[in-house]
């Protein structure tokens, strides 16, 4: 038995496939590197990190956080994952480069070969049909375009047409395309957001006997699992070896992000009927294709003891991702074994422009993360600590000023609470205490229960954790467009060249 949602962490814009007895699922990773995370499962409920599609997408100033540029709210999203004639395909757009990327590999763990598809295909979905390949995409107006033999762009004289148009009164028009050919019929699954009725995101499906014919359909799921009118919608479908069908969709859950929901469905008169009596089941039964498989955790502690591979490279645990492209010369887990060492080579204005911030997803209902910071190498104007990272971030850090060390709690709060508001205050300090010595243990605790979305920051003093600063309210906003993460960071505001070490990283989920 399993319960919904199946993962209480930010894995949105899902696409899912099955290859023999193994399920694979890809999710949006936006500005985090490595990117294009692919998860693996044998029962559709338990998942582990299998691979990333790329280590580095491009070398733009925004992706490198240089010259005050960034790609927050942009980067890679809504990928299509397919397997055809022994090859895995991943296709997506990046909203900072305005390019469409196609990666191919014979093995899910790579190596992945990169190429571009001429054009920009929002929320795209690939369809392989014998020797022909199509891409379906769009917002409100959904199009199909046939690709050339090399998958490098539209095929000259190939099929290109609008499949359907959302003419309803909507907040968000049809998007999130997922197209399939099943039993000689073509099924197009979409998300949209009606401005009438329940006024929440819903899942739709349209069907046609041919790619040249009319696609006819309707909304197939309008449910929120009893959670704050947050609709369950957008994602891929997959069948089991036993012939059962499921949709892997997501649901907005406040600051923790957009989290996966597993929805069974059946076919009635060649059309999908989602859930039970139109509702997403809170409890459902799933069958494993490999009973007894031990899944690696999606988040984890780290003692930072690593060994290099034969080429001298270090591969961090898969749950780690850098905020934007890392500057590899400025981080190490080898110089001081058992420690993540960060250095600075430039100055920046604040946390969001800090290079080499190392992150993991925070998970609900409550996450508590501890780390010890060795700060003897800080320079004046430096900040080093642990953060709850998203648009309205908060952190606790050691700050060095006028040759003295302080512990500070700082945050960035929204002027508007609505996630679509764009005005935000600047990073500001809410509490500060002087400290002595060269190391300190810090902790961040985040409560996502019922969208409380509250972060608290602590430091260890006399063997007890003491809170610093107020409880900080987190908000999922479009400026970052991702769920909250824990991050280890170090940045300089006055002079660069310092260093800091993190050790004993401990992740507790409640």
N, C-alpha and C positions, 0 to 999 in steps of 0.2 A: 504494500500500500504506500501511496505517496500523497503529499498535500500540495495545494497551490497557494501562492506562487512557488515554483520549484527551486528558485535561487533568489535569495534576498540580497541581490547586488546588481550593479549596473551592467547589464548585457542587453542593449537595445537593438532594434532593426535586424531581427534574426532571420537567417536562412539556414535550413537544415536539410541534410541528405542522408541516405543510408547506402553504404557500400558493403554488400554481403551482410555480416552480422554486426557491423559497426556504424554508429551514427556520428555524424560530424555537424557542427554548428558554428557559423561565423557571426561575429557581432561588430558593431561600430566601435572604433577606438579613437576617432577624432585626431587629437594632437599628440597622443601618447606614442612613444617609440620604445621597443619595436611595436609595429601596428598590424592590424588585421588579425585579431586573435581568433583561433580556431579551437573549439572544444570537442572532446570525444566522450562518447557514452555507449553503453551496451543495453540501456534500459529506458532512455529518454528522461530519466529523473536525476540520476547521479551523473555529474559531469566533471571532467578534469581538463586541464590545459594541455592541448596537443602540440600546438605550434603557433608561430606568427608568420604571416605572409612576407613581411619585409622588416629589415632592421632600420633602414632609412628610406624614406620615400623620395624626397628631393633635397637639395642643399640651398633652399631659399633663405633669405634673411629672416622671414617670419618663422620658418620651421626651426631655425637655429637660435631664436630669441635674440637676434642681434639688432643693433641700432633702434632699440625700443619697439621693435616689431614682434608680432606673435600671430599664431593661427588659432587662438581660442575660439570655439564655436564653429570651427572649420575643419580642415583636414579630411581624413577618410571616413565615409559613412555609408550605410545601407548597401552592403556588398551582396552580390549574387554568387552562390557557391554551387558548382555543378561538377558532376563526374561523367565523362563520356569517353568511351573506347579507351579506357586505361589511363586517362589524364584527368587530373583535378583542375578546375578553372575557377578563378576568383576575379570578379569584375566589379569596379566601383568608381565613383568620381571623388575628387578632392575639391572642396569648395574654396580653397585658397588658390590653387593652381588653375582651376577651371579646366582640368584635364580628366579624361577617362582612362583608367588603368586596367590592364588585363594581365594576370599572372597565371602561369601554368606550371604544373609539376606532376611527376609520376608517383611521388610519395607525398602524403599529407604533411610530412615534416620537412619537405623540400629536398633539394634546392628549388626555389621558385624562380621562373624566368619572367622578366618584366617586359611589357611592351605597352604601347598606347593605342587606343582606338580613336580615330579622328572624329571629333564631335564631343558634345557634353550631354550625358544621358542620366538625368536625375532619377535616383531610386531605381536603378536598372535591374532587369532580370534577363538572364540568357535562356534561350530555347534552342536545343539541338534537335534537328529532325533529319535523319539520314545524312546527306551531304550538305545540308543547308543549316545556317545558323542565324538566329534572329536576336535582336535586343529590344525589349519592351521597357518603356520609361515614361516619365512626365509627371506633372502635377495639374490636376483638374482636367487637362486634356492628355489622354494616354495614347502614345504612339507605338508603332512597331516598325523597325527598320531591319532589313536583311543586311547581313555583313558579308564582306568579300571573303575569298578563300583563306586569306592570311589573317582574318579577323582584325584588320588594320583600319577599317572604315566601312562606310556604306557600300554595298555592291552596286555597281553601275547597272541601272535598269532593274534592280531588285525591288522587292516589295517594300513599300513605304506608305503607311496610311495611319490615320487616327482611328483607334479601335473604339473609343468612347469618350464622352465629355460629361463632366459633372455639371448639370444644370440646376441642381438643388440649391436651396438657401443654406450655405455652409460657412463654417469658420475656417475649415481646411478642406480643400477639394481632394478628389481621388489622388492617391500617390502610394508609394510603397509597393510597387508592382512585383508580383510573383506569378509567373506563367508556367503552365505544365500541359503536356499532352498525355491524357489518360483515356484509354479505351477509345482511341480515335476521336476524342473530343478535346477542345482546347479550353482550359480553365484559367481565368485571370482573377487573382485575389488582390484586393486593395484595401486600404484604410481610408476613411474620411471622417469628417467631424461636422455633423449637421448642426445648424444654428437653431433648430427647432426640436421639439420632443425632449429627449433626455439631455440633449446638448453635451454629449460626450463622444469620444472616439468610438467608432464602430467598425466591424469587419464586413467587407462585401465580397461577393463572388459573381463573376459573369462567365457564361459559357457560350461556345460557338462550335458549329460543325466544321468550320474552316477558318483559316486566317484571313480570308477575303470576305467572310460573312459577318453578319451582325452578332455582336456579343450581347446576350440578354441575361439579366440577373437581378440581384437584390442584396440587401443587407442580410447577412447570415448569423451575425452575433452582435448583440447589444446588451452587454452585461458589465458590471463593475465589481463583482465578487463582494458586494457590500462595502466597498472601500471608497468613500468620499467622491462618488460619481466619476471615478477614473476608469474609463473604458478599457477593455482588453482587446487589443487589435494590432495588426501588422506583424507579418512573419511568414514563414514557409510551412509547407505541409510535407509529411513523410509517412510511408507505410512500414509496417513491421514485417518480419518474415512470415508471420502467421496471417497477414492480410488485414490487420487492423490499421486504422488511419488516425493520425494526430496532426494538429496544428500547433506550432510553437510560436506563440505570440508574446507581446510584452504589455506591461501596465505601468503607468506613471505612479511612483510611490514617494513623491516629495524629494527631499534632498539626497536620499540614498540612490536615486536614479530611476531608470526604467528597467523593470525586472521581468524575467521570463515566466510565462504561464503556459502550461500544457493543457490543450483542449482536445478531447476525443471527438471524432465525428464519424458519421456513417453516410453512405450513399443511398439516396432514395430517388428513383427515377432519374438517375445520372446527375444528381445535384447534391452537394454536401449539406448535411444537417448537423450543425455544430452543437456540442454540449448535450445536456440532458434538459429537455423542456425549455430550450433556449438559454440555459444558464451554464456557466462554467462550473464544473464540479469542484468542490473544495477538497474532496478526497477521491482518489481514483487508484485503480490497480494497474501496474505495469509489469511486464515480463522481461526478464533479462536474457540476453543471448549468451552471456558469459557469467553465470552465477559464481559468486565467490570472488569476482574481480575486486581488488583493492584500489580505490580511486585516490589519486593524489589531491590534496586540498587546493582550493581555488585561492586561498590566502594562507599565509603561514609566517611563523617566526623565522629568524635567520641569525645564525651566529657569525656570519660573514667569514667563515673559513672556506676558502675556495682554492682549487688548484688550476693552473692553466692547462689548455689542451696542447696537442703536439705543435700547433702553430704559435703557442704562447698567448693565446687569447683566453679571456675569462668569460664564462657564460653564467650570468646570474640566474637564480631560480626563476622559473617561468612566470610566477605571479608578479614579478617586478616589472614596471615600465617607467621610463623616464618621461618627465613632463617636457615635451618637445625633444629635439635632437640633443643628445649628450655631447659634451666636449670631452672626448675620451682621455685627453692628456691631463685632465684635471680631476679624475677620480681613480681610485684604486682600492682593491681588497687584498693586494699582494704586498704592498709596502709595509703595512702593519697588520700582520695576520690576525684575524678575529675582529677586524675593524673595517668599516667603510670610511675611507679618507677622501675628503673633498677639499679642493683648493679653488681660489679665485684668480682670474687674470684680467678682470674688468670690473667696473662699478655699475650698479643698476639702481633703479628707483625704489624697488620693493620686491616682495615675494613673487609676484607674477612674472617678473623678468629674470628671476634667479636661474642661472644655468645649473644643470645637473641635479634637479630635484627628483629624487627617486620615490616612486609611488606604488601603492597597492590599493585595490578597491577596499572601501569600508563596507561591512555587511551588517544587515539588520538581524535581530532587533536592536542589539547593542554591541558595539565594538569598543574594546579598550586596548590601546597600544602603548607599549613602554619602550624607551630607548635611553641609553646612557651616552652623554655628550662629553667628549674631552675637548676643552676649549682653550687650552694653553697657547695655541698658535693664532688666536684671533688678533686682528688689527683694529684700530679705532674706526668706528662706523660699521663694524661687521655684525651680522645676525646669523645665528646657527641654532636650529631647533627642529621641532616637529609641528606639522600643521594638519588641519582639516581643510583640504584643498578643493575649492570650487569658486564660483564667482564671488559669493559672500564668505570668503575664507576667514579662518581664525587660526592663531598659532601661539605657541609658547616658545621662547628662544632666549639664548644667552646673547646679550648685546654688550659690546665693548665701546665705551665712550670716555674720552679724556683719561685713557690708561686705567680705567676701572671697569669692572664687570658687573652687569646687572642681569636680572631675569625679568623679561617683559612678556606681557600678554597683549597681543595686538590683533586687530580684525579689520575687515572691510565690510561695511553693512550697506544694504540697499536703501535708497531713498524711497523707492516704491516696492511694495511687497509682491506685486503681480510679476510673474516670471517673464512677461514680455516687456516690462519696463527696462530702459537702457541706462538711466541715470544712476550712478553709484557714487558713494563717498570714497575718499581716498583711504588707504591703509592708515590706521591710527592706533596708538598705544592706549590701553585702558588701565594697565597696572604695571608697576615696576618696583622691584626690590633689589638691594645690593647683595652680591654674593662674593664669596671668597673661594679659594681653591682652584682646581683645574678640571674638575669633572662634576657632573650632576646628572641625576636620572629624572627624566620627564615622562609625562603620561598625558594622552588625550583620550577622552571618553566621549562617545557619540551615541545618542539615543534616538533611534529612528521609529520607535513605537508610535503607531497612529499619527504619523507625521509630526511628532514632537520636534524632531530635527534640531536637537540641542547638543552643542559641543561644550565640554568643560576641559580645562587645562590645569594640570597639577605638576608639582615638583616634590621630590623626596627630601624630607628634612627630619632628622632625628628618627629615622626608620618609619615615618608616617608620610603619606601623601597629602599635601596641602594645596588647595585650589588657589590659583592666581587669576584675578580678574573675574568679570561677570560671566554668567552662562551666555553663550553666544548662539544666536538663532541662525541656522543655515537655510538657504533657499536654493532650489533648483531653478536656474535662470538660463536664458538663451545666450548670455555672454560667453559662458563656457560650454553649455549644452551637454554636460556629463554629470554623473552622480559623484557624490563626495568621495574623496580619497584621502588616505593618510600619506603624508610626504615628509621625507627627510631633506632638509634644505640648508644652504649656506650662501649668503651673498654679502657683498661689500658695497657700502654707500660712499666711502671717502677714499680709501686706498686699497688696492688689491694686493695679492701675494700672500695672504694668510692661509691657514689650513685648520681643519677641524676633523675629528674622528667620531664615528658613531659605532656603538657596540651593544651587544645584548638586546637586540631587537626582539620584542616579545609581543605576539598578537593573540589576544583573547577575545573570543566571540561568545556572547551570551544569548 
